[in-house]
Amino acid sequence: MNKRLHHLINLIKEDLGLYLSISLGVFLFILFFQPFPIDRFDFNNSLLFSAGLGTIVFLSIIIVRILIPWIIQNNNKIDHEYLLLSYMGGFFILALSSVASAFYLRYVGLVEITFYIMFKTALICLAPPVALRLYDRMREMKMNNESLMEDIRELKNAVKQYKNDAMNSNISFLSDNKSDNITLPAEDVAFIRSADNYVEIVYREGELFKKKLLRNTLKNLEYQLRQFPAFVRCHRICIVNIHYVANLNKEYNNTSLSIRGYDEQIPVSRQYLLRVKELLKSDRDE
């Protein structure tokens, strides 16, 4: 029993401030705009009367959004999250608060109940369900956004892990006749460029950069490097490891890349510029 009571208290605390704010809004509206003929009350009694209508709205919200779901959930009939959809709960709040307010107006305020009075009562009682529906929608959007952001973070981590795994593996470069080859860690290869009928592989060994010539085409090596996301074609004669890029430089109509620890500039053609910029931005963000 104590556990059930504790659960009920938690449900009330969760949105109690919202329910009180909505009820207070109804109370202030009735108090200042006086939509019902209660001129026979002095100010103090008018204050109490308006507070009574606000209390009816508050109790209606509590009954529909907390007590009924709590009772049904604890009877193990159905999960309260699926019992009262926002529209259905709003209809119940509207119906319950309208009927209770009509009885309150008739027997406490001695107001004659006419169609016009009931219309105004229903209109006032419609405001809380609308406000609650907007609140539910905003909370749902916030939860969806948080879930989406979490998915994006997980995806980014997965991509980062994939890139790290790829860069920690080795690449075996073969000549076109397979008579010569060189195997290097992917993370040590700075860039590759075409040199007539050969390709020049520039790689780091310790603190120094070294070069290796292989008889092959840049197109063949580009195909081989597709599984390594850090390598990007930046020019018709060059493929670069984006992790080695220090800066993207632009002078007049020429664009080039600065390689960390290497004096020579690597050309970038317009055809590949956008892709290079995207990878650079992604690399900087990581």
C-alpha positions as CSV (number, residue, x, y, z in Angstrom):
1,M,0.0,0.0,0.0
2,N,2.8,2.4,0.8
3,K,4.4,1.7,-2.5
4,R,1.2,2.5,-4.4
5,L,0.8,5.7,-2.4
6,H,4.4,6.7,-3.1
7,H,3.7,6.1,-6.8
8,L,0.6,8.3,-6.7
9,I,2.6,11.1,-5.0
10,N,5.3,10.9,-7.7
11,L,2.6,11.2,-10.4
12,I,1.1,14.3,-8.8
13,K,4.5,15.9,-8.3
14,E,5.5,15.4,-11.9
15,D,3.2,18.0,-13.4
16,L,1.6,19.6,-10.3
17,G,3.0,23.0,-11.2
18,L,1.4,22.9,-14.6
19,Y,-2.0,21.9,-13.3
20,L,-1.9,24.6,-10.7
21,S,-0.9,27.2,-13.3
22,I,-3.8,26.2,-15.6
23,S,-6.3,26.3,-12.7
24,L,-4.9,29.7,-11.6
25,G,-5.4,31.0,-15.1
26,V,-9.0,29.9,-15.1
27,F,-9.5,31.5,-11.7
28,L,-8.0,34.9,-12.7
29,F,-10.0,34.9,-16.0
30,I,-13.3,34.4,-14.2
31,L,-12.4,36.9,-11.4
32,F,-11.5,39.8,-13.7
33,F,-13.8,39.2,-16.7
34,Q,-16.8,37.9,-14.7
35,P,-18.4,35.9,-17.5
36,F,-21.2,34.8,-15.2
37,P,-23.9,37.0,-13.5
38,I,-22.7,36.9,-9.9
39,D,-23.2,40.6,-9.2
40,R,-24.9,39.8,-5.9
41,F,-21.6,38.7,-4.4
42,D,-19.3,41.2,-2.8
43,F,-15.6,41.1,-3.7
44,N,-14.6,38.6,-1.1
45,N,-17.4,36.2,-1.9
46,S,-16.7,36.7,-5.6
47,L,-13.1,35.8,-5.0
48,L,-14.1,32.6,-3.2
49,F,-16.6,31.8,-5.9
50,S,-14.1,32.2,-8.7
51,A,-11.6,30.1,-6.7
52,G,-14.2,27.3,-6.5
53,L,-14.4,27.2,-10.3
54,G,-10.6,27.1,-10.5
55,T,-10.6,24.3,-8.0
56,I,-13.2,22.3,-10.1
57,V,-10.8,22.6,-13.1
58,F,-7.9,21.5,-11.0
59,L,-9.7,18.5,-9.6
60,S,-10.9,17.5,-13.0
61,I,-7.4,17.4,-14.3
62,I,-6.1,15.5,-11.3
63,I,-8.9,12.9,-11.7
64,V,-8.5,12.3,-15.4
65,R,-4.7,12.6,-15.8
66,I,-3.6,11.0,-12.5
67,L,-6.2,9.2,-10.4
68,I,-7.9,7.1,-13.1
69,P,-4.6,6.0,-14.8
70,W,-3.1,5.3,-11.4
71,I,-6.1,3.1,-10.3
72,I,-6.2,1.2,-13.6
73,Q,-2.4,0.7,-13.7
74,N,-2.4,-0.7,-10.2
75,N,-5.2,-3.1,-11.1
76,N,-2.9,-4.4,-13.9
77,K,-5.6,-3.9,-16.5
78,I,-3.6,-1.8,-19.0
79,D,-0.6,0.5,-19.0
80,H,-1.8,4.1,-18.3
81,E,0.4,5.4,-21.0
82,Y,-1.9,3.8,-23.6
83,L,-5.2,4.2,-21.7
84,L,-5.9,7.9,-22.1
85,L,-4.7,9.5,-25.3
86,S,-4.4,13.2,-25.1
87,Y,-7.5,13.9,-27.1
88,M,-9.6,11.4,-25.1
89,G,-8.2,12.7,-21.8
90,G,-9.0,16.3,-22.9
91,F,-12.6,15.4,-23.7
92,F,-13.0,13.8,-20.3
93,I,-11.6,16.9,-18.6
94,L,-13.9,19.1,-20.7
95,A,-17.0,17.1,-19.9
96,L,-16.2,16.6,-16.2
97,S,-15.3,20.2,-15.5
98,S,-18.2,21.6,-17.6
99,V,-20.8,19.5,-15.8
100,A,-19.3,20.1,-12.3
101,S,-19.1,23.9,-13.1
102,A,-22.7,24.0,-14.2
103,F,-23.9,22.4,-11.0
104,Y,-21.6,24.8,-9.0
105,L,-23.1,27.8,-10.9
106,R,-26.6,26.6,-10.3
107,Y,-26.5,25.5,-6.7
108,V,-23.7,27.7,-5.2
109,G,-23.8,30.8,-7.4
110,L,-27.6,30.5,-7.9
111,V,-27.1,31.3,-11.6
112,E,-29.9,30.3,-14.0
113,I,-28.5,27.8,-16.4
114,T,-29.2,28.8,-20.0
115,F,-27.7,27.6,-23.3
116,Y,-25.6,30.8,-23.4
117,I,-24.3,30.1,-19.8
118,M,-23.5,26.5,-20.7
119,F,-21.7,27.7,-23.9
120,K,-19.5,30.1,-21.9
121,T,-18.9,27.4,-19.3
122,A,-17.8,24.9,-22.0
123,L,-15.6,27.5,-23.7
124,I,-13.8,28.3,-20.4
125,C,-13.4,24.6,-19.6
126,L,-12.0,24.0,-23.1
127,A,-8.9,26.0,-22.3
128,P,-7.3,23.5,-19.9
129,P,-7.5,20.5,-22.3
130,V,-6.1,22.7,-25.1
131,A,-3.2,23.9,-22.9
132,L,-2.5,20.3,-21.7
133,R,-2.6,19.0,-25.3
134,L,0.0,21.7,-26.3
135,Y,2.1,20.7,-23.3
136,D,1.9,17.0,-24.2
137,R,2.8,17.8,-27.7
138,M,5.8,19.9,-26.7
139,R,7.0,17.2,-24.3
140,E,6.6,14.6,-27.0
141,M,8.6,16.7,-29.4
142,K,11.3,17.2,-26.8
143,M,11.5,13.5,-26.1
144,N,11.7,12.7,-29.8
145,N,14.4,15.4,-30.2
146,E,16.4,13.9,-27.3
147,S,16.0,10.4,-28.8
148,L,17.1,11.7,-32.2
149,M,20.1,13.5,-30.7
150,E,21.1,10.3,-28.9
151,D,20.8,8.3,-32.1
152,I,23.0,10.9,-33.8
153,R,25.6,10.7,-31.1
154,E,25.6,6.9,-31.3
155,L,25.9,7.1,-35.1
156,K,28.7,9.6,-34.9
157,N,30.5,7.3,-32.4
158,A,30.0,4.3,-34.7
159,V,31.4,6.2,-37.6
160,K,34.3,7.5,-35.6
161,Q,35.0,3.9,-34.4
162,Y,34.8,2.7,-38.0
163,K,37.2,5.4,-39.1
164,N,39.6,4.6,-36.3
165,D,39.5,0.9,-37.0
166,A,40.1,1.5,-40.7
167,M,43.0,3.9,-40.0
168,N,44.6,1.4,-37.6
169,S,44.7,-1.3,-40.3
170,N,47.4,-1.8,-42.9
171,I,47.3,-1.0,-46.6
172,S,49.1,-3.2,-49.1
173,F,50.0,-1.2,-52.2
174,L,50.8,-3.4,-55.2
175,S,52.4,-2.5,-58.6
176,D,50.2,-3.3,-61.6
177,N,52.4,-6.3,-62.5
178,K,52.5,-7.3,-58.8
179,S,56.2,-7.5,-58.9
180,D,56.6,-4.8,-56.2
181,N,54.6,-3.9,-53.2
182,I,54.7,-2.0,-49.9
183,T,52.5,-2.5,-46.8
184,L,52.0,0.5,-44.6
185,P,49.7,1.5,-41.7
186,A,46.9,3.6,-43.1
187,E,47.5,6.3,-40.5
188,D,51.1,6.8,-41.8
189,V,50.2,7.5,-45.4
190,A,50.0,11.3,-45.9
191,F,49.1,11.5,-49.6
192,I,49.5,9.7,-53.0
193,R,50.1,11.4,-56.3
194,S,50.5,10.4,-59.9
195,A,54.0,10.5,-61.4
196,D,53.7,9.6,-65.1
197,N,53.2,5.8,-65.2
198,Y,53.9,5.5,-61.5
199,V,52.3,6.7,-58.3
200,E,54.3,8.3,-55.5
201,I,53.3,7.2,-52.0
202,V,54.4,9.7,-49.4
203,Y,54.3,8.3,-45.9
204,R,55.6,9.1,-42.4
205,E,58.1,6.9,-40.7
206,G,58.8,8.2,-37.2
207,E,59.3,11.9,-37.6
208,L,60.3,11.8,-41.2
209,F,58.4,11.6,-44.5
210,K,59.5,9.1,-47.0
211,K,58.5,8.3,-50.6
212,K,57.8,5.1,-52.5
213,L,57.3,4.8,-56.2
214,L,55.1,2.0,-57.6
215,R,54.1,1.3,-61.2
216,N,50.3,1.7,-61.0
217,T,47.6,4.3,-61.7
218,L,46.0,6.6,-59.2
219,K,42.6,5.4,-60.2
220,N,43.4,1.8,-59.1
221,L,44.7,3.1,-55.8
222,E,41.6,5.2,-55.3
223,Y,39.5,2.2,-55.8
224,Q,41.6,0.3,-53.2
225,L,41.3,3.1,-50.7
226,R,37.5,3.3,-50.7
227,Q,37.3,1.4,-47.4
228,F,39.4,4.1,-45.8
229,P,37.1,7.2,-45.2
230,A,40.0,9.6,-44.4
231,F,41.4,9.3,-48.0
232,V,39.9,11.7,-50.5
233,R,40.7,12.6,-54.1
234,C,41.6,16.3,-54.1
235,H,43.0,16.6,-57.7
236,R,43.3,14.5,-60.8
237,I,46.9,13.7,-59.8
238,C,46.5,13.4,-56.0
239,I,44.8,11.6,-53.1
240,V,45.3,13.0,-49.6
241,N,44.8,11.7,-46.1
242,I,42.5,14.3,-44.5
243,H,44.1,13.8,-41.1
244,Y,47.4,15.2,-42.4
245,V,45.8,18.4,-43.7
246,A,46.8,21.5,-41.7
247,N,45.1,24.2,-43.7
248,L,43.1,24.8,-46.8
249,N,44.7,27.7,-48.7
250,K,43.2,29.8,-51.5
251,E,45.2,32.3,-53.5
252,Y,43.5,33.9,-56.5
253,N,42.0,31.0,-58.5
254,N,44.3,28.4,-56.9
255,T,43.4,26.2,-53.9
256,S,45.9,24.0,-52.1
257,L,46.3,22.0,-48.9
258,S,49.1,22.4,-46.4
259,I,50.4,19.0,-45.0
260,R,51.5,18.9,-41.4
261,G,55.3,18.6,-41.2
262,Y,55.6,18.7,-45.0
263,D,56.7,21.8,-46.9
264,E,55.1,21.1,-50.3
265,Q,51.5,22.2,-51.1
266,I,49.0,19.8,-52.5
267,P,46.7,21.2,-55.2
268,V,42.9,21.0,-55.0
269,S,40.7,21.3,-58.1
270,R,37.2,22.8,-58.1
271,Q,35.8,19.4,-58.9
272,Y,36.8,18.0,-55.6
273,L,36.8,21.1,-53.4
274,L,33.4,20.7,-51.9
275,R,34.1,17.1,-50.8
276,V,37.5,18.1,-49.3
277,K,35.8,20.9,-47.3
278,E,33.2,18.5,-46.0
279,L,35.7,16.0,-44.8
280,L,37.9,18.8,-43.3
281,K,34.9,20.1,-41.3
282,S,34.0,16.6,-40.1
283,D,37.6,16.0,-39.1
284,R,37.8,19.3,-37.2
285,D,34.5,18.6,-35.4
286,E,35.8,15.3,-34.1
